[in-house]
Amino acid sequence: MKTRAAVLHGLNQDWDVVDIEVDDPKTGEVVVEWMAAGLCHSDEHMITGDMVPPEEAWEELGIESMWPMIGGHEGAGVIAAVGPGVSGVDVGDHVSASFVPSCGRCRYCSTGRQNLCDASGGTFRKGMITDETSRHRLDDGTDLNMLAKLGTFAHHTCVADSQVVKVEKDLPLEVVALVSCGVATGFGSATERGNVQAGDTVVVVGTGGIGMNAVQGAKVAGARHVIAIDPVEFKREKAMEFGATHAFASMEEAFAQVQEMTWGHMADKVIMTPGVLYGDMMQLGTGLAGKGGTIVVTGIAPITQTESSVNLFELAMWNKEIKGTIFGSLNPRADIPRLLGMYREGQLKLDELITKTYSLDDINEGYRAMREGENIRGVVLHG
């Protein structure tokens, strides 16, 4: 079938909206008509190269070429076709994307860690995770890669059935899209990986589409202080609406205030969710945490960055811990419906996260707005 997609042809380029061809699904696959796609910073990381392995490592990783690539991994849509062996969804079902698959059989899925599913291992290589062959092509026959094997910046893509989660049909699809990545990642960074407890002091560094949901998660968990840090005044103001008790423009500005409000104990939890996490930011990030504190590293750092300014003496002697997380350490099949249920009951703000919607043709304007700090989350509406 013919459809339209936003394609990236290489580093430091704009998204190119073109017609593409999508094949019918094979065993274990479905075609999704994507209706909404969030403009997540991770797609921007592909443009800047932060998430792109250096070319000299491609052969070792089994990568012939990453380009051209259909963007988008945060999305929601309707099942348009199902291949053989698919039993969990049917044509017409509404689904959330899941940028990490959940095969249900590997050691991670079977021990309740679906966010680490082994089936996500081929993310950078072209081809489906089902059989490593392609279902998507440009008009000239060039095979297309897909970000996270989802490609929600296309109106239709063929994906593995392990990467869609069925949701209730009355939920707004633009809201469902957000829960597929940013909401779950931020919320889980606080509640699951950070294990925020009632009465904790929590610092969230960066309050974009992920950090804002870490703020929400900390509030829901009962934190006494929720301190949002962001250089953009608009985001600081929004953070107060989403549950922050204090907001500061920088970690340096926040340091003395956190010290004062905690009687010198500092934060119990620090959640690092800036747009790009550079190694030198960790010195203040870990410094904001007190004795026994937890620092959760959620934000994406450049893939080739190998140095970070962490005081190892302080880490040991003050019994601190640094934790990484993907998808907020949540389980997509259980937690996407759970978060949407909280939204339905008024316990989670999701509509308010969407600052502006865009057509697919305006996707580059949406990313300009993200870079300029104008949006908490922009959303492409297909159709």
C-alpha positions in Angstrom: 0.0 0.0 0.0 1.0 3.6 -0.5 1.3 6.0 2.4 3.2 9.1 3.5 6.1 9.3 6.0 8.6 11.7 7.4 12.0 10.3 6.5 15.5 11.2 7.6 18.2 10.7 5.0 21.2 11.4 7.3 22.7 13.5 10.1 21.9 17.2 10.5 19.0 17.1 7.9 15.4 18.1 8.1 12.6 15.5 8.0 11.6 14.8 4.4 7.8 14.1 3.9 7.5 11.6 1.0 5.3 8.8 -0.3 6.4 5.3 0.6 5.3 1.7 -0.1 4.3 -0.6 2.8 4.1 -4.4 2.3 1.4 -6.7 3.8 2.2 -8.1 7.2 3.9 -11.5 7.6 3.7 -13.9 10.5 3.6 -12.1 13.8 3.1 -8.7 12.2 0.4 -6.0 11.9 -0.1 -2.9 9.9 -1.1 0.1 12.0 -2.7 3.2 10.7 -1.0 5.7 13.0 -3.3 8.6 14.0 -1.1 10.5 16.4 2.7 10.7 16.9 4.5 12.6 19.7 7.5 14.7 18.7 9.9 13.2 21.2 13.4 14.5 21.7 14.8 11.0 20.9 14.0 11.5 17.2 15.9 14.7 17.4 18.8 12.7 18.8 18.9 10.9 15.5 19.4 14.2 13.6 22.1 15.4 15.9 23.8 12.0 16.0 23.5 11.7 19.8 21.9 8.2 19.3 23.7 7.2 16.2 26.6 4.8 16.5 29.8 6.0 14.8 30.2 4.6 11.3 33.4 2.7 12.2 31.3 0.6 14.6 28.5 -0.3 12.1 30.1 -3.5 10.8 30.6 -4.8 14.3 26.9 -4.0 15.0 25.7 -5.6 11.8 24.6 -2.3 10.3 24.9 -1.8 6.6 23.3 1.6 6.7 21.0 3.4 9.1 19.6 5.6 6.4 17.0 6.4 5.1 14.9 6.1 8.3 11.2 6.6 9.0 11.1 8.6 12.3 8.7 8.3 15.2 8.4 5.9 18.1 5.8 7.6 20.3 2.4 6.9 18.7 -1.1 5.5 18.7 -3.4 4.2 16.0 -5.8 1.6 14.6 -5.0 -1.9 13.4 -5.4 -1.9 9.6 -4.3 -5.5 8.9 -3.0 -8.5 10.7 -0.7 -11.3 9.6 -0.7 -15.0 10.3 -0.3 -16.0 14.0 -1.5 -12.7 15.5 -4.0 -13.3 18.2 -3.8 -10.4 20.6 -5.3 -7.7 18.3 -7.6 -7.6 15.4 -8.5 -5.1 12.6 -10.1 -2.0 14.1 -8.5 -2.3 17.5 -7.0 0.8 18.9 -3.4 0.4 20.0 -0.5 2.2 21.7 3.0 1.9 20.3 5.6 0.3 22.5 9.1 1.4 21.5 10.5 -1.6 23.4 8.9 -4.9 22.3 7.6 -7.4 24.8 8.1 -10.9 23.5 6.9 -12.6 26.7 9.5 -15.3 26.5 13.0 -14.0 27.0 14.6 -13.9 30.5 13.7 -10.2 31.0 10.0 -10.4 30.0 9.6 -13.6 32.0 11.0 -11.9 35.1 8.8 -8.8 34.8 11.3 -6.5 33.0 9.6 -6.1 29.6 11.5 -2.8 29.1 14.7 -4.9 28.6 13.2 -7.4 26.2 15.8 -9.1 24.1 13.7 -8.5 20.9 14.8 -4.9 20.9 18.4 -5.8 20.0 18.1 -5.0 16.3 17.0 -1.4 16.8 19.7 0.2 14.5 19.6 -2.4 11.7 17.2 -2.3 8.8 14.5 -4.9 8.7 11.7 -6.2 10.9 12.5 -7.7 14.3 10.5 -10.7 13.2 12.7 -11.8 10.3 15.1 -8.9 9.5 13.6 -8.3 6.1 12.1 -4.9 5.1 8.4 -4.0 4.6 8.9 -0.4 3.7 10.5 1.3 0.6 10.9 4.6 -1.1 9.4 4.9 -4.6 12.8 4.0 -6.1 12.9 0.7 -4.2 15.3 1.7 -1.4 14.6 -0.2 1.8 13.7 2.0 4.7 14.8 1.7 8.3 12.4 2.6 11.1 13.2 4.2 14.4 12.6 1.7 17.2 11.0 -0.5 14.5 7.8 1.6 14.7 8.0 4.6 12.4 5.0 6.5 13.8 5.9 9.5 11.6 4.3 7.5 8.8 0.6 7.2 8.4 0.9 3.4 8.1 3.7 1.0 9.0 4.1 -2.7 9.4 5.3 -3.6 12.9 5.7 -6.7 15.1 2.7 -7.5 17.2 5.0 -7.5 20.2 5.2 -3.7 19.8 1.5 -2.8 20.1 -0.6 -2.7 23.2 -4.4 -2.8 22.9 -6.2 0.1 24.5 -9.8 1.1 25.0 -11.4 2.7 22.0 -12.9 5.8 23.7 -9.5 7.1 24.8 -8.2 10.1 22.7 -5.4 8.7 20.5 -3.2 11.7 20.9 -3.2 11.0 24.7 -2.6 7.3 24.1 0.4 8.3 22.0 2.1 10.2 24.8 1.8 7.3 27.2 3.7 5.1 24.8 6.9 6.9 25.6 7.3 10.2 27.4 4.6 9.8 30.1 5.6 6.2 31.0 9.3 7.0 30.9 9.0 10.1 33.2 6.4 8.7 35.6 8.3 5.4 36.0 11.6 7.2 36.5 10.1 8.7 39.7 7.7 5.9 40.9 9.5 2.7 39.8 13.2 3.3 39.2 13.4 6.2 41.7 11.1 4.5 44.2 9.9 7.9 45.4 8.2 7.6 48.8 5.7 9.7 50.7 7.5 12.6 52.3 10.6 12.5 50.0 12.3 15.5 48.6 12.6 15.0 44.8 14.6 17.1 42.3 13.7 16.8 38.6 16.4 18.3 36.2 14.7 19.2 32.9 10.9 19.5 32.5 10.1 18.6 28.9 7.9 15.8 27.8 9.7 13.3 30.1 10.6 15.4 33.1 7.1 16.9 33.4 5.9 13.3 34.0 8.6 12.7 36.5 7.1 15.7 38.3 3.7 14.1 38.1 5.0 10.8 39.3 6.7 12.3 42.3 3.5 14.1 43.2 1.4 11.0 42.9 3.9 9.1 45.1 3.4 11.7 47.8 6.7 13.6 47.7 6.9 16.5 50.2 9.0 18.7 47.9 9.0 18.4 44.1 11.7 20.7 42.8 11.7 21.3 39.0 14.8 22.7 37.3 14.7 24.1 33.8 16.2 27.1 32.1 13.0 27.8 30.2 10.6 30.0 32.2 7.5 28.6 30.4 8.5 25.0 31.4 9.1 26.1 35.0 5.6 27.7 35.1 4.1 24.5 33.7 5.9 22.3 36.2 4.2 24.1 39.0 0.8 23.3 37.4 1.9 19.6 37.1 2.7 19.3 40.8 6.1 20.9 41.5 6.4 22.8 44.7 9.4 24.8 43.7 11.1 25.7 40.4 14.5 27.0 39.5 16.4 27.9 36.3 19.6 25.9 37.1 21.0 23.3 39.4 23.4 25.9 40.7 20.5 28.2 41.7 18.6 25.3 43.3 21.4 24.0 45.4 21.3 26.4 48.3 17.5 26.4 48.3 17.3 22.6 48.5 19.9 22.7 51.3 17.8 25.2 53.2 14.4 23.5 52.7 15.8 20.1 53.8 17.8 21.3 56.8 21.0 20.4 55.1 19.9 16.8 54.2 19.5 17.5 50.5 17.3 15.5 48.1 16.2 11.9 48.6 15.9 11.4 44.8 17.3 13.3 41.8 15.9 12.5 38.4 18.0 13.6 35.4 15.8 14.3 32.4 17.4 17.2 30.4 17.1 17.4 26.7 20.7 16.1 26.3 22.6 14.8 29.4 26.3 15.7 29.3 28.8 14.1 31.6 29.7 17.3 33.4 26.1 17.8 34.5 26.4 14.8 36.8 28.6 16.5 39.4 25.8 18.9 40.4 23.2 16.2 39.9 24.8 13.9 42.4 25.6 16.8 44.6 21.9 17.6 45.0 21.3 14.2 46.4 21.9 13.7 50.1 23.2 10.7 52.1 21.6 7.5 50.8 20.2 9.4 47.9 19.3 8.0 44.5 20.1 9.6 41.2 18.1 8.3 38.2 19.7 8.8 34.8 16.8 9.0 32.3 18.0 11.6 29.7 19.9 10.6 26.6 23.7 11.3 26.5 25.7 11.3 23.3 26.3 7.7 22.5 30.1 8.2 22.3 30.4 10.0 25.6 32.3 7.9 28.1 33.3 10.3 30.8 31.1 11.7 33.7 32.0 14.0 36.6 31.0 11.8 39.5 32.8 12.1 42.9 33.4 8.4 43.6 34.5 9.1 47.2 31.2 10.8 47.9 29.3 8.1 46.1 30.8 5.4 48.4 31.0 7.3 51.7 27.5 8.8 51.5 26.0 5.5 50.3 24.5 7.1 47.2 23.4 5.2 44.1 23.1 6.0 40.4 20.6 4.1 38.3 19.9 4.1 34.6 16.4 3.5 33.2 14.7 2.9 29.9 10.9 3.3 29.7 10.9 4.3 33.3 11.6 0.6 34.2 8.0 -0.1 33.6 6.3 -3.0 31.7 4.5 -1.8 28.6 1.7 -4.3 28.6 0.7 -3.7 32.2 1.7 -0.1 32.7 0.4 1.6 29.5 -3.2 0.6 30.4 -2.6 1.4 34.0 -1.5 5.0 33.3 -4.4 5.5 30.9 -6.7 4.3 33.7 -5.2 7.0 36.0 -5.9 9.5 33.3 -9.5 8.4 33.0 -10.0 8.8 36.7 -8.4 12.3 36.8 -5.3 11.3 38.6 -2.9 12.1 35.7 -2.7 15.1 33.5 -2.2 14.2 29.9 -4.3 16.6 27.7 -2.4 19.4 29.3 1.0 18.0 28.1 0.0 18.7 24.5 1.1 22.3 23.7 0.4 22.2 20.0 -0.6 19.8 17.2 0.9 19.7 13.7 0.2 18.1 10.4 2.9 15.7 9.1 3.9 18.4 6.5 4.7 20.7 9.5 6.9 18.3 11.4 10.0 20.4 11.0 8.2 23.4 12.5 7.2 21.1 15.4 10.8 20.2 16.1 11.9 23.8 15.8 9.4 24.6 18.5 10.8 21.8 20.7 14.4 23.0 20.2 13.3 26.6 21.2 11.5 25.3 24.4 8.1 26.4 23.1 6.4 23.0 23.6 6.1 20.5 26.4 5.0 18.1 23.8 4.0 18.7 20.2 1.9 16.0 18.5 1.6 15.1 14.8 -2.0 14.2 13.8 -2.1 12.1 10.7 -5.0 12.3 8.3 
